[in-house]
Amino acid sequence: MKNELKKWSKPELKIYILLLCAKIDQEESEEEIALIKSKTDIETFNNIYNEFCCDEEDGCFEKIEDAINEHEYSPIEIHELKKEILAVFHADHKFGAREQYLEKVFDNILY
């Protein structure tokens, strides 16, 4: 099922990005989800998670790119988001090929 793009706030977009980071290796570990939940309130997490679960991977990338273009990010905000992305990648103590690929994709989208 395809969800239409909603206007996300920066914090909502961050949660969506972090969920994709957790899911990219086909496993959402408890550590990854706990880390993401610690970045927001439970209502926001649940809303974004429910939307994320209905999206296909290609749709996720489109939605993220569109949403990033809706916001202006300072270099500090980009640096902080990059740190949070890497934290999710390493939360389960694994950093596989798909996660490495996604890191490069986000570098291209964000910079």
C-alpha positions as CSV (number, residue, x, y, z in Angstrom):
1,M,0.0,0.0,0.0
2,K,1.3,3.4,-0.9
3,N,1.0,6.3,1.5
4,E,0.7,9.8,0.2
5,L,3.4,12.3,1.3
6,K,2.4,14.2,4.4
7,K,4.1,17.4,5.5
8,W,6.4,16.2,8.3
9,S,8.1,18.3,10.8
10,K,11.9,17.9,11.0
11,P,11.6,15.6,14.1
12,E,9.0,13.4,12.3
13,L,11.2,13.2,9.2
14,K,14.1,12.2,11.4
15,I,12.2,9.4,13.0
16,Y,11.1,8.1,9.5
17,I,14.8,8.2,8.4
18,L,15.9,6.4,11.5
19,L,13.3,3.7,11.0
20,L,14.6,3.1,7.5
21,C,18.1,2.8,8.9
22,A,16.8,0.2,11.3
23,K,15.0,-1.8,8.7
24,I,17.4,-1.6,5.8
25,D,19.2,-4.8,6.8
26,Q,15.8,-6.6,7.0
27,E,16.0,-6.7,10.8
28,E,14.7,-4.1,13.2
29,S,16.6,-5.0,16.4
30,E,15.2,-4.1,19.8
31,E,18.2,-1.9,20.4
32,E,17.6,0.1,17.2
33,I,13.9,0.6,18.0
34,A,14.6,1.5,21.6
35,L,17.2,4.1,20.4
36,I,14.7,5.6,17.9
37,K,11.9,5.7,20.6
38,S,14.3,7.6,22.8
39,K,14.5,10.4,20.2
40,T,10.7,11.3,20.3
41,D,7.5,10.9,22.2
42,I,5.5,7.6,21.9
43,E,2.6,9.2,20.0
44,T,4.9,10.6,17.3
45,F,6.8,7.4,17.1
46,N,3.6,5.3,16.7
47,N,2.2,7.6,14.0
48,I,5.4,7.6,12.0
49,Y,6.0,3.9,12.6
50,N,2.5,3.0,11.4
51,E,3.1,5.1,8.2
52,F,6.5,3.6,7.7
53,C,5.2,0.0,7.9
54,C,2.8,0.7,5.0
55,D,5.5,2.0,2.7
56,E,7.8,0.1,0.3
57,E,11.5,0.8,0.3
58,D,11.5,2.8,-2.9
59,G,8.6,4.8,-1.7
60,C,10.5,5.5,1.5
61,F,13.4,7.1,-0.4
62,E,11.0,9.2,-2.5
63,K,9.2,10.5,0.6
64,I,12.4,11.2,2.4
65,E,14.0,13.1,-0.5
66,D,10.8,15.1,-1.0
67,A,10.5,15.9,2.7
68,I,14.2,16.9,2.9
69,N,13.6,19.4,0.1
70,E,10.8,20.9,2.1
71,H,13.1,21.9,4.9
72,E,16.3,23.9,5.1
73,Y,19.0,22.2,7.2
74,S,21.9,23.9,8.8
75,P,25.3,22.2,8.6
76,I,25.0,21.5,12.4
77,E,21.5,19.9,11.9
78,I,22.9,17.7,9.1
79,H,25.9,16.7,11.2
80,E,23.6,15.8,14.2
81,L,21.3,13.8,11.9
82,K,24.3,12.0,10.4
83,K,25.4,11.1,14.0
84,E,21.9,9.7,14.8
85,I,21.8,7.7,11.6
86,L,25.2,6.1,12.5
87,A,24.1,5.5,16.0
88,V,21.1,3.5,14.7
89,F,23.3,1.5,12.3
90,H,25.6,0.6,15.1
91,A,22.9,0.0,17.8
92,D,22.8,-3.7,17.0
93,H,26.6,-4.0,16.8
94,K,26.4,-4.8,13.1
95,F,27.2,-2.6,10.1
96,G,26.5,-4.6,7.0
97,A,26.6,-3.8,3.3
98,R,23.1,-2.5,3.0
99,E,23.7,-0.2,5.9
100,Q,26.9,1.1,4.3
101,Y,25.0,1.6,1.1
102,L,22.3,3.6,2.9
103,E,24.9,5.7,4.6
104,K,26.2,6.7,1.1
105,V,22.7,7.4,-0.1
106,F,22.0,9.7,2.8
107,D,25.3,11.5,2.2
108,N,24.1,12.2,-1.3
109,I,20.6,13.3,-0.3
110,L,21.7,15.5,2.7
111,Y,24.8,17.2,1.3
